[in-house]
Amino acid sequence: MKKVHTMKSMELDDEDKLDFAGPMPMPNPDFPCGLRICLTSKEFDKLGLDPTQAKVGEIFHLHGMARVMYISHSQDGARVEAQIEDLDIESEDDENEGDE
């Protein structure tokens, strides 16, 4: 039977927020800094999108392929690093406008 994929929030719980130690100081981090990606004009061009249309707070859907680059297992847990190699984006706000 194929696994059904459902979205899971990566938001840090209250204890993790208190214990947060990142590469740079961040006031009240809600999510691990390693999960943030940055897209420049070059990436927007490759995606055929106009970066001037982006608005802070909007949500978009990522479709991506990532290659596992590193795996580590220790007593503290596991760590898997992946490099995003292929990416597509669609606006969830545009898709859900008619639902309001």
Secondary structure, 3 states (H helix, E strand, C coil): CCCCCCCCCCCCCHHHHHHCCCCCCCCCCCCCHHHCCCCCHHHHHHHCCCHHHCCCCCCEEEEEEEEEEEEEEECCEEEEEEEEEEEEEEEHHHHHHHHC
